[in-house]
């Protein structure tokens, strides 16, 4: 009798699953980093507060909406790249978003 536990054997299927999970984490992390590089959590909170308080100008509201749409597109690209087993093609942030975030 051996001391080998057959439930602990790592099969090629297990390896493939572990690699896919690691790849998914890397893509999601890259997406989050790319978004945070443009719009960090504190700035996002400040913009949301300003929007809620009604203190954004019309052009700031428009840019904020474009920024939110960009974030959604980034997340969709992340999901698509994972599902289609391909490298993500990240969209560029809207022109003017960096200026808006710098103000907040």
N, C-alpha and C positions, 0 to 999 in steps of 0.2 A: 504494500500500500504506500502511496506517495503522499506528500504534503502539499501537492499542487491543488489550488482551489480553482476549478474551471471557471468560476464566475469572475475571477480576476484577470483572465486572459484578455489581452488587448488585441482585438481583431482589426483587420483593415477597415472595416466599417466604423469601428469605434474611433480609429485614428482620423478617418475622414470627417466624422462628426465633430471631433475636438478641433480639427483644423478649421472647419466651417464656423464653429462658434468663436474661435479666436479671430478669424477674419471679420466676422460681424462686429465684434467688439472694437477692432481696429478702425473699421469704416465709421462706426457710430462716434467713436472718439475723435476721429479726424473731422467729422462734420461739426461736432460740438466745438472743437478748437477753432475751426475756421469761422464759425459764427461768433464765438467769444472774442476773437481777434478784432472783429468789427464792432460788435455790440455786446459788451460784457454785461454781467447780471446787474450790477449797480446802475449802469447807464440805462439799461432796459427798464429797471424799476423807476428811475427818475422820469423817463419818457412816459411811462404808463401813468404815473402820478400827474404829470403835467397834462396829459390828454384827459384824464379823469377830472382834473380841476378846470379844464377848459382854457388853459393858458398857452396852448400851442397856436402859432399862426396858421393860416390856411396852408402855406407852403410847407411848414413843419408837419402838419397833419398828413399832407400828401406824401411826404418823404417817409414819415413813420409808417404809413400804410404800405408803401413800396418796400420798406425794410422788412415788415412782417411777411409780405408776400415772398420776399427773397428767402427768409428763414424757412417758410413752408416749402419752397422749391428745393432748398438744400436738403431738408428732411426727406422729401419725396425721392430725390436723387440717391440719397443714402439707402433708402429702402429698395429702390429699383436695382442699384448696383449689387446689393446683397442677394436679392431674389434672382437676378439674372447672372450671378457669378461673374461679374465684370468689375473693372476699375471704375470708380465714380468719376464723373466729369462735373466738377463743381461749377455752378454758375457764379458769375461775378456779382458783387453787391452793387446795388443801384448807385449811379453817380450822384454824389451829394449826401449819401448816408454817413460817410465819415465826418463831414462837416457838421451834420446834425448831432451825431453822437459826441463830437468834441464840445458842443455847446451845453451838453448835459452831463 
